[in-house]
């Protein structure tokens, strides 16, 4: 068929629509420009959610302080001044509020940066693989929220273990910077780690690593998952390690099954 300006000519003699650009034909600078645009969108979303978290900071720290207050009520001899937190410098209060607001903003903006991440990956996918974008982003958001919920559930138990393991006669006097940073960072780590099974499923669907190979790698994968859980656990306590490792292994097995089913 004859072409006019590299466009198809229709039966009535008019040129057809412009052909779709090939994602593989994008130059390095075009990829970098797209990455920059995605990062800008993510940054703006984080700024908006961080500002919102700044104004709800009082309610947030009241909620996060409850595990320590609960321990104080159960062990009055090991606590000081009714579970209050003490700053040790004039700037610590401000920096603590800033860091906690930023961490909460990152968590609240998770749907946005997850969506932008997948949109950046989309040009490299095949046409039949692009239909999984929305389900993957939705699943990633749910898994991230599930990881945060598990961290919130586990943190009081981990805190109790960390205080009691220090021995009798030691009075815990926590600074808000270290306490709240540990709390929020633990929630973010759990949320991020809980997304990893989607990576396994994506590798299976793309044919990079078939499910049979994941089954073959089960034993070394268990060791690798245990190592990741030990390194990723911010508090380094056995309770948080177990709460992180067990779901990771279960997700590993579930990802194998889901990958096989979706591939068929």
C-alpha positions in Angstrom: 0.0 0.0 0.0 1.3 3.5 -0.9 2.3 5.7 2.0 1.9 9.5 2.4 4.3 11.0 4.9 4.8 7.6 6.4 1.0 7.3 7.0 -1.4 4.8 5.5 -3.7 6.1 2.8 -7.3 5.2 3.2 -9.8 4.2 0.5 -11.0 7.8 0.1 -7.5 9.0 -0.5 -7.1 10.7 2.9 -4.1 9.9 5.0 -4.7 7.7 8.0 -3.8 8.3 11.6 -0.2 8.7 12.7 1.3 5.4 13.7 1.8 4.8 17.5 5.3 5.6 18.7 7.3 2.6 19.4 8.4 2.7 23.1 11.6 1.0 22.1 12.5 3.9 19.8 12.6 6.4 22.7 16.0 7.9 23.2 17.9 8.0 26.5 17.0 11.7 27.0 13.3 11.0 26.4 13.4 8.3 29.0 15.1 10.6 31.4 12.6 13.4 30.7 9.7 11.0 31.4 11.4 9.8 34.6 11.8 13.4 35.6 8.1 14.1 35.0 7.1 11.0 37.1 9.4 12.1 39.9 7.9 15.6 39.9 4.4 14.2 40.1 5.4 11.9 43.0 7.2 14.8 44.8 4.1 17.1 44.5 1.9 14.3 45.9 4.2 13.8 48.8 4.3 17.5 49.5 0.5 17.7 49.6 0.2 14.7 51.9 3.0 15.9 54.1 1.3 19.2 54.6 -1.9 17.5 55.5 0.0 15.2 57.9 1.6 18.3 59.5 -1.9 19.6 60.6 -2.9 16.2 61.9 0.4 15.7 63.8 -1.2 15.9 67.2 -3.7 13.1 66.5 -0.9 11.1 64.9 1.5 11.2 67.9 -1.4 10.6 70.3 -2.1 7.3 68.4 1.6 6.3 68.1 2.2 7.0 71.8 -0.4 4.5 72.9 1.9 1.4 72.8 4.3 3.1 75.3 1.4 4.4 77.4 0.0 0.8 77.5 3.3 -0.5 78.7 3.5 2.3 81.3 0.1 1.3 82.7 1.1 -2.4 83.0 4.6 -1.7 84.4 4.4 1.4 86.5 7.7 0.7 88.2 9.6 0.7 85.0 8.3 4.0 83.6 8.7 7.7 84.2 6.1 10.4 84.5 3.2 8.7 82.9 4.6 7.7 79.5 5.7 11.2 78.5 8.4 11.7 75.9 11.2 14.2 76.5 13.0 16.4 74.0 16.7 17.0 74.6 17.2 20.1 72.4 15.3 23.2 71.3 15.1 22.0 67.7 14.1 18.4 68.4 10.4 19.1 68.6 10.4 20.8 65.2 12.5 18.3 63.4 10.5 15.4 64.9 7.3 16.9 63.6 8.9 17.5 60.2 10.2 13.9 59.9 7.0 12.3 61.1 4.9 14.4 58.8 7.2 13.4 55.9 7.0 9.7 56.7 3.2 9.8 57.0 3.1 11.8 53.8 5.1 9.1 52.0 2.6 6.5 53.2 -0.5 8.5 52.3 1.0 9.2 48.8 1.6 5.5 48.1 -1.2 5.1 45.5 0.3 8.0 43.5 3.9 7.0 43.5 2.9 3.3 42.9 0.8 4.4 39.9 3.6 6.6 38.5 6.1 3.8 38.9 4.0 1.4 36.9 3.2 4.0 34.3 7.0 4.5 33.9 7.4 0.7 33.4 4.4 0.5 31.0 6.3 1.4 27.7 8.5 -1.6 28.2 5.5 -4.0 28.4 3.8 -5.9 25.7 0.2 -4.9 24.7 -1.3 -7.9 26.4 0.7 -7.1 29.6 -0.5 -3.5 29.9 -3.9 -4.7 31.0 -2.4 -5.7 34.3 -1.4 -2.2 35.3 -4.6 -1.2 37.2 -4.9 -4.5 39.0 -1.2 -4.4 39.9 -1.4 -0.8 41.3 -4.6 -1.7 43.2 -3.0 -4.9 44.6 0.2 -2.9 45.5 -1.8 -0.3 47.4 -3.7 -3.0 49.3 -0.5 -4.9 50.2 1.2 -1.7 51.3 -1.7 -0.9 53.6 -1.7 -4.5 54.9 2.0 -4.2 55.7 1.5 -0.9 57.6 -1.4 -2.5 59.5 0.8 -5.5 60.5 3.5 -3.1 61.7 1.0 -1.2 63.8 -0.2 -4.5 65.3 3.3 -5.8 66.0 4.9 -2.6 67.3 3.5 -2.7 70.9 4.7 -6.3 71.3 8.1 -5.4 69.9 8.4 -2.3 72.1 7.5 -4.4 75.2 10.2 -6.9 74.4 12.8 -4.2 73.7 12.1 -2.5 77.1 12.0 -5.7 79.2 15.1 -7.2 77.6 17.2 -4.2 78.9 16.8 -5.7 82.4 15.3 -4.6 85.8 16.0 -1.3 87.3 16.4 0.5 83.9 13.9 3.3 83.4 12.9 4.0 79.8 12.9 7.7 79.0 12.3 8.0 75.2 12.8 11.1 73.0 10.0 11.7 70.5 12.5 11.8 67.6 13.7 8.3 68.1 10.4 6.8 69.2 8.2 8.2 66.5 10.9 7.7 63.8 11.1 4.0 64.7 7.3 3.7 64.7 6.8 5.3 61.3 9.9 3.8 59.7 8.8 0.4 60.8 5.4 0.9 59.2 7.0 2.1 55.9 9.4 -0.9 55.8 6.6 -3.4 56.4 4.5 -1.7 53.7 7.3 -1.7 51.2 8.3 -5.3 51.8 4.8 -6.5 51.5 4.8 -5.3 47.8 7.5 -7.7 46.8 5.2 -10.7 45.7 4.0 -8.5 42.9 7.5 -8.3 41.5 7.6 -12.1 41.5 4.3 -12.3 39.7 5.4 -9.7 37.2 8.6 -11.7 36.4 6.5 -14.8 35.9 4.0 -13.1 33.6 6.8 -11.6 31.5 8.5 -14.9 31.2 11.8 -13.7 32.8 11.6 -16.2 35.6 8.9 -18.9 35.3 7.1 -20.3 38.3 8.9 -23.6 37.9 12.2 -21.8 38.6 10.8 -20.1 41.7 9.7 -23.6 43.0 13.2 -24.9 42.3 14.7 -22.0 44.2 12.5 -22.4 47.2 15.2 -23.5 49.7 17.7 -20.7 48.9 14.8 -18.3 48.7 13.9 -19.1 52.3 17.4 -18.3 53.4 17.4 -15.1 51.3 14.0 -14.0 52.8 15.2 -14.6 56.3 18.3 -12.5 55.6 16.1 -9.7 54.1 13.7 -9.8 57.1 16.6 -9.6 59.5 18.2 -6.7 57.8 15.0 -4.8 57.0 13.5 -5.0 60.6 14.3 -1.6 62.0 13.9 -2.6 65.7 16.0 -5.9 65.3 13.7 -7.7 67.7 12.6 -11.3 67.1 8.9 -10.4 67.2 9.1 -8.0 64.3 11.5 -10.4 62.4 8.9 -13.2 62.7 6.0 -10.9 61.7 8.0 -9.9 58.6 9.5 -13.2 57.6 6.4 -15.4 57.8 4.2 -13.2 55.5 7.2 -12.9 53.1 7.4 -16.7 52.8 3.7 -17.1 52.4 3.6 -14.5 49.7 6.4 -16.3 48.0 4.3 -19.5 47.8 1.2 -17.5 46.8 3.0 -15.7 44.1 4.1 -19.0 42.5 0.4 -20.1 42.4 -0.9 -16.8 41.2 1.7 -16.6 38.5 0.9 -20.0 37.1 -2.8 -19.3 37.1 -2.5 -15.9 35.4 -0.1 -17.2 32.9 -2.6 -19.9 31.8 
